[in-house]
Amino acid sequence: MTHEALVAKVWNYATVLKGVGVHYSAYIEQITYLLFLKMDAERSALLGEPSIIPAQWRWEHLAGKSGDALELHYRRTLEALAREDGLIGTIYKGAQNKLSNPSSLKRVVSLIDGETWIGINVDVKGEIYEGLLERNAAEVKSGAGQYFTPRPLIEAITHVLRPQIGETVHDPACGTGGFLLAAYDAMKDQTRDKAAQHKLRTRLLSGTDIVDEVVRLCGMNLYLHGIGNGESPIKAADALAFDPGDRYDVVLTNPPFGKKSSYKVIGEDGQMDTEREDYEREDFKYTTGNKQLNFLQHIMTILQMGGRAGVVLPDNVLFEAGSAGEGIRRRLLTQFNFHTCLRLPTGIFYAQGVKANVLFFDKHAPRSGGQPNTRALWIYDLRTNQHFTLKKNPLRAADLEDFVACYCPDDRSQRQETERFKCFHVDELLARDKTNLDIFWLRDNSLEDVDNLPPPDVIAEEIVDNLQAALEAFQAVQDKLQLPQQRSECLDA
């Protein structure tokens, strides 16, 4: 079977399962569980490597069964592997069988058993898997938006930051691993030294995410790309809860948008958990309930001296009033080299209507005489008079080529101002009211000239997306209003 046919086969069966009530998210979970078992068996049979799966739960015991016996054995397999350590425990944590119909389960097992996955190029395996992740993101916009970043944007950010083999790369909100994979792709061909390549695959890439299901997908995604050695490079944790102690050369991330850091209301022990808005950490210079400002402070901590970061953050980080917002921006300008800001267009994220930026900054020792580490901030405006939508006019690599050229990743001293790329001296920025860094200068033609409006189909899609975002916002408000009643009922129970 050709690679293209295999991709089509996997995707088409996802559509078949959707027709009987198994959506992409559940299908991806089950593909994850089963593929790991099959590839472990192939590594043993074809490469002579010892299996890391306990004997009674290996692929050969599963593939030969059918009917209720298959469903029972599969369920017990998931329960047993969820108790394992390392990468196994990461992938199977909280695992449940969503293919309770034995015939559907058998078809998926047969689909996977019919191929030799270990022999498929890792890029093709990644293409299959990431294609499913992208389809799921498109289907579940409200949830997937928090961990799905457009690939052209990921690649542009990674390209200009130039991660070098031997450097550590970390994503504290890793989602399905897009930034880590882009960094791996950027570094893997920089040397043919086998020791350096092994170190890259096993020790240099790491990530954290708070959602167990997402950590599972990320762990499998990296595994399919040849990253990891039995230990999981990804941890399920609240990155903001503590200083991990580790420091990294490069941080690439797109933290989830939202003001509050609130999670479970009812704990696993049945006790009421307090919704957390503020983090009390000694390394945080400011206490705030703004999750993005906290992520920014976290990245300031975990960057190695001399390290560099590319972080996607919403507009409010640049202008939010109050001592925390202003103080963190002043710290970014004075104690770090905040050298570049990319103003992103709307319409590129699954969470519609989001206005975001990419902040690029380096961590350096203090300059002599108390001078700010930032000398000038260069801002590239990719937002004004730009119109993107997810389907008809998505963000493409070509749309970021001018930004990459203006950035001058090989030598930032060679930068030149253009219509969209402007330089602002740090003294001017520090003198701005509340250190507001929400700076724009281009005229928005759509506000003044009807002849420059985007095409009707683009306007229509933007309206639909905005309406959907509004409905999701209303639903969130309704859920919040219902929460006290749910709490009361839980406590009464």
C-alpha positions as CSV (number, residue, x, y, z in Angstrom):
1,M,0.0,0.0,0.0
2,T,1.3,3.5,-0.9
3,H,1.7,6.0,1.8
4,E,-1.1,8.1,0.3
5,A,-3.4,5.2,0.3
6,L,-2.6,4.4,3.9
7,V,-3.3,8.0,5.0
8,A,-6.6,7.8,3.1
9,K,-7.5,4.5,4.7
10,V,-6.9,5.7,8.2
11,W,-8.8,8.9,7.6
12,N,-11.7,7.2,5.9
13,Y,-12.2,4.7,8.7
14,A,-12.3,7.7,11.1
15,T,-15.2,8.9,9.1
16,V,-16.9,5.5,9.2
17,L,-16.6,5.4,13.0
18,K,-17.9,8.9,13.2
19,G,-21.1,7.7,11.5
20,V,-21.7,5.3,14.4
21,G,-21.0,7.8,17.1
22,V,-17.3,7.6,17.6
23,H,-15.8,11.0,16.9
24,Y,-12.3,11.9,15.9
25,S,-11.1,12.6,19.4
26,A,-12.1,9.1,20.6
27,Y,-10.8,7.5,17.5
28,I,-7.4,9.2,17.9
29,E,-7.2,8.0,21.5
30,Q,-7.8,4.4,20.5
31,I,-5.4,4.7,17.5
32,T,-2.8,5.9,20.0
33,Y,-3.3,3.0,22.4
34,L,-3.3,0.3,19.7
35,L,-0.5,1.8,17.6
36,F,1.9,1.9,20.5
37,L,1.2,-1.8,21.2
38,K,1.7,-2.8,17.5
39,M,4.9,-0.8,17.1
40,D,6.3,-2.2,20.4
41,A,5.7,-5.7,19.0
42,E,7.4,-4.7,15.7
43,R,10.4,-3.3,17.4
44,S,10.9,-6.6,19.2
45,A,10.2,-8.8,16.1
46,L,12.0,-6.8,13.4
47,L,14.7,-4.9,15.3
48,G,15.4,-7.3,18.2
49,E,14.7,-4.7,20.8
50,P,13.2,-5.9,24.1
51,S,9.5,-5.1,24.6
52,I,8.7,-2.5,27.2
53,I,5.1,-3.9,27.5
54,P,4.4,-6.5,30.2
55,A,4.1,-9.9,28.5
56,Q,0.3,-10.5,29.1
57,W,-0.7,-7.2,27.5
58,R,1.4,-7.3,24.3
59,W,-0.1,-7.0,20.8
60,E,-0.1,-10.7,19.9
61,H,-2.5,-11.5,22.8
62,L,-4.9,-8.8,21.5
63,A,-4.7,-9.2,17.8
64,G,-5.8,-12.8,17.8
65,K,-9.0,-12.2,19.7
66,S,-12.5,-11.1,18.5
67,G,-16.0,-10.5,19.9
68,D,-16.5,-10.0,23.6
69,A,-13.2,-11.6,24.4
70,L,-11.4,-8.9,22.5
71,E,-13.3,-6.1,24.1
72,L,-12.6,-7.5,27.6
73,H,-9.0,-8.1,27.0
74,Y,-8.5,-4.7,25.5
75,R,-10.2,-3.0,28.5
76,R,-8.0,-4.9,30.9
77,T,-4.9,-4.1,28.9
78,L,-5.7,-0.3,29.1
79,E,-6.3,-0.6,32.9
80,A,-3.0,-2.4,33.4
81,L,-0.9,-0.2,31.3
82,A,-2.3,3.0,32.9
83,R,-0.5,1.9,36.1
84,E,2.9,1.7,34.4
85,D,5.7,4.3,34.6
86,G,7.5,6.3,31.9
87,L,6.2,6.7,28.4
88,I,3.7,3.8,28.8
89,G,2.1,5.4,31.8
90,T,2.0,8.8,30.0
91,I,0.2,7.4,27.0
92,Y,-2.2,5.1,28.9
93,K,-3.0,7.4,31.9
94,G,-6.7,7.3,32.5
95,A,-7.2,5.2,29.4
96,Q,-10.7,3.9,28.6
97,N,-12.1,1.8,25.7
98,K,-14.3,4.1,23.6
99,L,-14.8,1.3,21.0
100,S,-17.1,-0.7,23.1
101,N,-18.7,-2.3,20.0
102,P,-16.5,-5.4,19.5
103,S,-16.9,-5.3,15.7
104,S,-15.8,-1.7,15.5
105,L,-12.8,-2.5,17.8
106,K,-11.9,-5.5,15.6
107,R,-11.9,-3.4,12.5
108,V,-9.5,-0.9,14.0
109,V,-7.3,-3.7,15.3
110,S,-7.3,-5.3,11.9
111,L,-6.5,-2.0,10.2
112,I,-3.4,-1.5,12.4
113,D,-2.4,-5.2,12.3
114,G,-2.4,-5.2,8.5
115,E,0.5,-2.8,8.2
116,T,4.2,-2.9,9.3
117,W,4.3,0.5,11.0
118,I,7.9,0.4,12.1
119,G,9.0,0.4,8.4
120,I,7.0,3.5,7.5
121,N,9.0,6.7,7.3
122,V,8.6,8.7,10.5
123,D,7.4,11.7,8.6
124,V,4.6,9.7,7.0
125,K,3.5,8.3,10.4
126,G,3.5,11.8,11.7
127,E,1.5,13.0,8.6
128,I,-1.2,10.3,9.4
129,Y,-1.3,11.2,13.0
130,E,-1.2,14.9,12.7
131,G,-3.8,14.8,10.0
132,L,-6.2,13.2,12.5
133,L,-5.2,15.8,15.1
134,E,-6.0,18.6,12.7
135,R,-9.3,17.2,11.8
136,N,-10.2,16.9,15.4
137,A,-9.2,20.5,16.0
138,A,-11.4,21.6,13.1
139,E,-14.3,19.6,14.5
140,V,-14.0,20.7,18.1
141,K,-13.1,24.4,17.7
142,S,-13.7,25.5,21.3
143,G,-11.5,22.9,22.9
144,A,-8.9,22.3,20.3
145,G,-8.0,25.9,19.8
146,Q,-6.1,25.9,23.1
147,Y,-3.5,23.5,21.8
148,F,-3.6,23.8,18.0
149,T,-1.3,26.5,16.5
150,P,-1.1,26.9,12.7
151,R,1.9,25.0,11.4
152,P,3.2,27.9,9.2
153,L,3.3,30.1,12.3
154,I,5.1,27.4,14.3
155,E,7.7,26.9,11.6
156,A,8.3,30.6,11.2
157,I,8.8,31.1,14.9
158,T,11.2,28.1,15.1
159,H,13.0,29.2,11.9
160,V,13.9,32.7,13.2
161,L,15.0,31.4,16.7
162,R,17.4,29.0,15.1
163,P,17.6,26.2,17.7
164,Q,21.0,24.4,17.5
165,I,21.6,20.8,18.1
166,G,22.9,20.4,21.6
167,E,20.5,23.1,23.0
168,T,17.6,22.2,25.2
169,V,14.1,23.1,23.9
170,H,11.0,23.3,26.1
171,D,7.3,24.0,25.7
172,P,5.5,24.6,29.0
173,A,2.1,24.4,27.2
174,C,3.0,21.8,24.6
175,G,-0.4,20.7,23.3
176,T,0.2,18.0,20.7
177,G,3.9,18.9,20.3
178,G,3.9,21.1,17.2
179,F,6.7,23.4,18.5
180,L,8.8,20.5,19.8
181,L,8.6,18.7,16.4
182,A,9.5,21.8,14.5
183,A,12.5,22.3,16.7
184,Y,13.5,18.6,16.1
185,D,13.1,19.0,12.4
186,A,15.3,22.1,12.5
187,M,18.1,20.4,14.5
188,K,18.1,16.8,13.2
189,D,20.1,17.4,10.0
190,Q,22.6,19.8,11.6
191,T,25.1,16.9,12.3
192,R,25.6,13.3,11.4
193,D,27.2,12.5,14.8
194,K,25.3,9.6,16.2
195,A,25.8,10.5,19.8
196,A,24.5,14.0,19.2
197,Q,21.5,12.6,17.3
198,H,20.7,10.2,20.1
199,K,20.9,13.0,22.6
200,L,18.6,15.1,20.5
201,R,16.0,12.3,20.4
202,T,16.2,11.3,24.0
203,R,17.2,14.3,26.2
204,L,17.0,17.7,24.6
205,L,13.2,18.1,23.9
206,S,10.7,18.4,26.8
207,G,7.2,19.7,27.4
208,T,4.4,20.1,29.9
209,D,0.6,20.3,29.6
210,I,-2.1,20.3,32.1
211,V,-4.6,18.2,30.1
212,D,-4.0,14.4,30.4
213,E,-5.6,13.7,27.1
214,V,-3.4,16.2,25.3
215,V,-0.3,14.9,27.0
216,R,-1.1,11.4,25.7
217,L,-1.5,12.7,22.1
218,C,1.7,14.6,22.4
219,G,3.6,11.6,23.8
220,M,2.4,9.4,20.9
221,N,3.1,12.1,18.3
222,L,6.7,12.4,19.4
223,Y,7.1,8.7,19.6
224,L,5.9,8.3,16.0
225,H,8.5,10.8,15.0
226,G,11.3,8.7,16.7
227,I,11.6,10.9,19.8
228,G,11.9,9.3,23.3
229,N,13.5,6.2,24.7
230,G,10.9,4.7,27.0
231,E,10.9,7.7,29.2
232,S,8.3,10.3,28.4
233,P,9.7,13.8,27.4
234,I,6.2,15.2,28.2
235,K,4.8,15.6,31.7
236,A,1.2,16.1,32.8
237,A,1.3,19.0,35.2
238,D,0.3,22.6,35.8
239,A,3.4,24.4,34.6
240,L,2.5,27.5,36.6
241,A,2.2,25.8,39.9
242,F,5.9,25.7,40.7
243,D,9.4,26.4,39.5
244,P,10.6,23.1,38.0
245,G,14.3,24.0,38.6
246,D,15.3,23.1,35.1
247,R,16.5,25.9,32.7
248,Y,16.3,25.8,29.0
249,D,18.2,27.3,26.0
250,V,15.0,27.8,23.9
251,V,11.4,28.1,24.9
252,L,8.7,27.9,22.2
253,T,5.1,28.0,23.3
254,N,1.5,29.1,22.7
255,P,-0.1,29.0,26.2
256,P,-3.9,28.6,26.3
257,F,-5.8,31.8,26.2
258,G,-8.0,32.8,29.1
259,K,-7.8,34.9,32.2
260,K,-8.3,32.4,35.0
261,S,-6.3,29.3,35.9
262,S,-9.2,27.3,37.2
263,Y,-9.5,23.5,36.8
264,K,-11.2,20.8,38.8
265,V,-14.0,21.8,41.1
266,I,-14.6,18.4,42.7
267,G,-11.3,16.7,43.5
268,E,-10.6,13.0,43.0
269,D,-11.2,12.5,46.8
270,G,-14.7,14.1,46.5
271,Q,-13.6,17.2,48.3
272,M,-14.2,20.7,46.9
273,D,-11.2,22.3,45.3
274,T,-10.8,26.0,45.3
275,E,-10.7,27.7,41.8
276,R,-7.1,29.0,41.5
277,E,-6.6,32.4,40.0
278,D,-3.4,33.6,41.5
279,Y,0.0,31.8,41.9
280,E,2.2,32.5,44.9
281,R,5.7,31.8,43.7
282,E,8.9,33.3,45.0
283,D,10.3,33.7,41.4
284,F,7.1,35.6,40.3
285,K,7.7,39.2,40.9
286,Y,4.0,40.0,40.5
287,T,0.9,38.2,41.7
288,T,-1.9,38.3,39.1
289,G,-4.9,36.2,38.0
290,N,-4.0,36.8,34.3
291,K,-2.8,33.4,33.1
292,Q,-0.8,34.7,30.2
293,L,1.1,37.2,32.4
294,N,1.8,34.2,34.7
295,F,3.1,32.2,31.7
296,L,5.3,35.1,30.8
297,Q,6.7,35.2,34.3
298,H,7.2,31.4,34.2
299,I,9.2,31.6,30.9
300,M,11.3,34.4,32.4
301,T,12.3,32.0,35.1
302,I,12.9,28.8,33.1
303,L,15.0,30.5,30.4
304,Q,18.7,29.7,30.7
305,M,21.0,32.7,30.9
306,G,21.6,33.5,27.2
307,G,18.5,31.6,26.3
308,R,15.8,32.9,23.9
309,A,12.0,32.6,23.7
310,G,9.2,32.8,21.1
311,V,5.8,33.0,22.8
312,V,2.3,33.5,21.4
313,L,0.3,35.7,23.8
314,P,-2.9,37.7,23.4
315,D,-3.0,41.5,23.1
316,N,-4.0,42.1,26.7
317,V,-0.4,41.2,27.8
318,L,0.8,44.3,25.9
319,F,-1.7,46.8,27.5
320,E,-3.4,45.4,30.6
321,A,-3.5,48.0,33.3
322,G,-2.6,47.5,36.9
323,S,0.7,47.0,38.8
324,A,1.2,43.4,37.5
325,G,0.7,44.1,33.8
326,E,2.8,47.3,33.8
327,G,5.4,45.8,36.1
328,I,5.9,42.7,34.0
329,R,6.2,44.7,30.8
330,R,8.8,47.0,32.4
331,R,10.7,43.9,33.6
332,L,10.6,42.4,30.1
333,L,12.1,45.6,28.7
334,T,14.7,46.2,31.4
335,Q,15.9,42.8,32.5
336,F,15.4,41.0,29.2
337,N,16.1,41.9,25.6
338,F,12.6,42.1,24.2
339,H,13.7,42.7,20.6
340,T,10.8,41.7,18.4
341,C,7.0,41.6,18.4
342,L,4.9,40.0,15.6
343,R,1.3,41.3,15.6
344,L,-0.7,38.4,14.3
345,P,-3.9,38.6,12.2
346,T,-7.2,37.4,13.4
347,G,-8.9,34.3,11.8
348,I,-5.9,32.0,12.1
349,F,-6.8,30.2,15.4
350,Y,-9.7,27.9,16.1
351,A,-10.6,30.1,19.0
352,Q,-12.1,32.8,16.7
353,G,-11.6,36.5,17.1
354,V,-8.4,36.2,19.1
355,K,-5.9,39.0,18.7
356,A,-2.5,37.7,19.5
357,N,1.2,38.5,19.1
358,V,4.5,36.6,19.2
359,L,6.9,38.0,21.7
360,F,10.6,37.3,21.0
361,F,13.0,37.9,23.8
362,D,16.4,36.8,25.2
363,K,17.7,36.5,28.7
364,H,20.9,38.3,29.6
365,A,22.9,39.3,32.6
366,P,22.3,43.0,33.7
367,R,24.0,45.6,31.6
368,S,26.5,47.9,33.3
369,G,25.2,51.2,34.8
370,G,21.7,49.8,35.1
371,Q,20.9,50.3,31.4
372,P,17.9,48.3,30.1
373,N,18.8,45.1,28.4
374,T,16.3,46.0,25.6
375,R,17.7,48.7,23.4
376,A,15.0,48.7,20.8
377,L,11.8,46.8,20.1
378,W,11.0,46.0,16.5
379,I,7.3,45.5,15.7
380,Y,6.0,43.7,12.6
381,D,2.3,44.4,11.8
382,L,0.8,41.3,10.0
383,R,-2.7,42.3,11.2
384,T,-3.7,45.6,9.7
385,N,-5.5,45.1,6.3
386,Q,-5.0,41.3,6.4
387,H,-7.9,38.9,6.2
388,F,-7.6,35.2,7.0
389,T,-10.1,32.4,7.7
390,L,-9.5,28.8,8.6
391,K,-11.0,27.3,5.5
392,K,-11.0,29.6,2.5
393,N,-8.0,31.8,3.3
394,P,-5.8,30.1,5.9
395,L,-2.5,31.4,7.0
396,R,0.3,30.0,4.7
397,A,4.1,30.0,4.9
398,A,4.2,32.5,2.1
399,D,2.3,35.0,4.3
400,L,5.2,34.9,6.8
401,E,8.1,35.2,4.4
402,D,8.4,38.9,4.6
403,F,8.4,38.8,8.4
404,V,11.2,36.2,8.4
405,A,13.2,38.3,5.9
406,C,12.7,41.4,8.0
407,Y,13.6,39.6,11.2
408,C,17.1,38.9,9.8
409,P,17.6,35.7,12.0
410,D,21.3,35.4,11.0
411,D,22.2,39.0,12.0
412,R,19.5,41.2,13.6
413,S,21.8,44.2,13.3
414,Q,21.1,44.3,9.6
415,R,17.4,45.1,10.1
416,Q,15.7,47.8,8.1
417,E,12.4,49.6,8.6
418,T,9.6,48.9,6.1
419,E,6.0,49.8,5.9
420,R,5.1,46.9,8.2
421,F,8.3,46.7,10.3
422,K,9.1,49.6,12.7
423,C,11.7,50.2,15.4
424,F,10.9,51.8,18.8
425,H,13.7,52.8,21.2
426,V,13.4,51.5,24.7
427,D,13.4,55.0,26.3
428,E,10.3,55.8,24.2
429,L,8.6,52.6,25.3
430,L,9.3,53.0,29.0
431,A,7.9,56.6,28.8
432,R,4.6,55.4,27.5
433,D,1.6,55.6,29.8
434,K,1.4,52.3,31.8
435,T,4.2,51.0,29.6
436,N,1.5,50.2,27.0
437,L,3.1,48.3,24.2
438,D,0.0,47.8,22.0
439,I,1.5,49.9,19.2
440,F,0.2,50.3,15.7
441,W,0.7,52.8,12.9
442,L,-0.9,51.5,9.7
443,R,-4.2,52.9,8.5
444,D,-7.0,50.3,8.5
445,N,-8.5,50.7,5.1
446,S,-11.6,48.7,5.9
447,L,-12.6,51.4,8.4
448,E,-12.4,54.2,5.9
449,D,-12.7,52.9,2.4
450,V,-15.5,50.5,1.3
451,D,-13.6,49.7,-1.8
452,N,-11.0,47.9,0.3
453,L,-13.3,45.6,2.1
454,P,-12.5,41.9,1.9
455,P,-14.5,39.7,-0.5
456,P,-18.1,38.9,0.6
457,D,-17.3,35.2,1.2
458,V,-14.5,36.2,3.6
459,I,-16.8,38.6,5.4
460,A,-19.5,36.0,5.7
461,E,-17.1,33.4,7.1
462,E,-15.8,35.9,9.6
463,I,-19.4,36.7,10.7
464,V,-20.2,33.0,11.1
465,D,-17.0,32.4,13.1
466,N,-17.6,35.5,15.3
467,L,-21.2,34.3,16.0
468,Q,-19.9,30.8,16.9
469,A,-17.4,32.4,19.3
470,A,-20.1,34.5,20.8
471,L,-22.3,31.4,21.4
472,E,-19.4,29.6,23.0
473,A,-18.9,32.7,25.3
474,F,-22.6,32.7,26.2
475,Q,-22.3,28.9,27.0
476,A,-19.3,29.6,29.2
477,V,-21.3,32.2,31.1
478,Q,-24.2,29.8,31.5
479,D,-21.9,27.1,32.8
480,K,-20.4,29.5,35.3
481,L,-23.9,30.5,36.5
482,Q,-24.8,26.9,37.0
483,L,-21.6,26.1,38.9
484,P,-22.8,27.3,42.3
485,Q,-25.9,25.1,42.0
486,Q,-23.7,22.1,41.0
487,R,-21.5,22.8,44.0
488,S,-24.5,22.9,46.3
489,E,-25.8,19.6,44.9
490,C,-22.4,18.0,45.2
491,L,-22.1,19.1,48.8
492,D,-25.7,18.0,49.6
493,A,-24.8,14.6,48.1
